[in-house]
Amino acid sequence: MHRMSTLPATPITVLAAIDFSEASDLVVEQAVAVARQTNAHELHFLHVRPAPRDEADLEGPQAEFEEWLDARVSSSSSVPHTVRVIAHQASGNPADVIVEMAGDLLASAVVVGTHGRKGFQRMVMGSVAESVVRNAGCPVLVARPLMHDQPAPRIEPPCPRCVERRTETGGEQLWCEQHSEKHGRRHTYYNTRLDTWVSQRVTL
């Protein structure tokens, strides 16, 4: 009888991007929470800055970054002692550097920040966060402040004539005459009676 061998578990690594904005404190909190919940082995914090002029120009900002990070990590009693915390500073396009480092580290998750609700009204989280979500090879958590007290984006009610058309036709026709010009394109739906997908042009 052969004994089955088990492969060693892959260490869990979490990468968090810091830009010193008001969202950065929340990024630290969320990254620590993710590391704790996933029993992560390493927690990496990355700050991307403009290209330095020389090596001496890197030392000061690196020390400031480590001091800023130490104040927040040290004050957090929720950082497990088993988690190794590492600070990185790099230069280049922030979104590209974050995605590249996530790949280099084989990160299990990335935490980035975004600001305000205005970006969500445009269905955009911010150029950096949006690009990381789109291109990272692992789950991305976008940390942002709680803003439930602010009004949500206003959603226009459905066109009453479109609703009437759907009711009259039992859903066979979806749009009124005006909106069929905009939405009257080819749609695919699952026909439960035929147990198959059906493609048709939905018009008047």
Secondary structure, DSSP 8 states (H G I E B T S, - for coil): ------------EEEEEE-SSTTHHHHHHHHHHHHHHTT-SEEEEEEEE---SSTHHHHHHHHHHHHHHHHHHHT-TTS-TT-EEEEEEEES-HHHHHHHHHHHHT-SEEEEE--TTHHHHTT---HHHHHHHHH-SS-EEEE----TTS---------HHHHHHHHHHTTS--S-HHHHHHH-SEEEEEETTTTEEEEEE---
